[in-house]
Amino acid sequence: MIDGLLVTAARPPRAPQPKPGAGPPDGEQALAQVKAAFDYEVAQQAEMERERAALEALLLANLKNEDEVMKKWIAMIA
């Protein structure tokens, strides 16, 4: 004490604390981000697979059509 005053060391400021119910903690937030990224990738893969299947179906339909045309040409010649 110096002349009746108590000298104390200055306290450093505290880090802000999350309020209850203000959002998920960092670990849960990181997990949510990983899940969202995974879901996005799975959705992208599913869309690409649907496009591939549609293109494959179109190709097969085109091949069948060309096969019918070829059969008709052969029938006309023979």
Secondary structure, DSSP 8 states (H G I E B T S, - for coil): -BTTB--------------TTSS--HHHHHHHHHHHHHHHHHHHHHHHHHHHHHHHHHHHHHHHHHHHHHHHHHHHH-
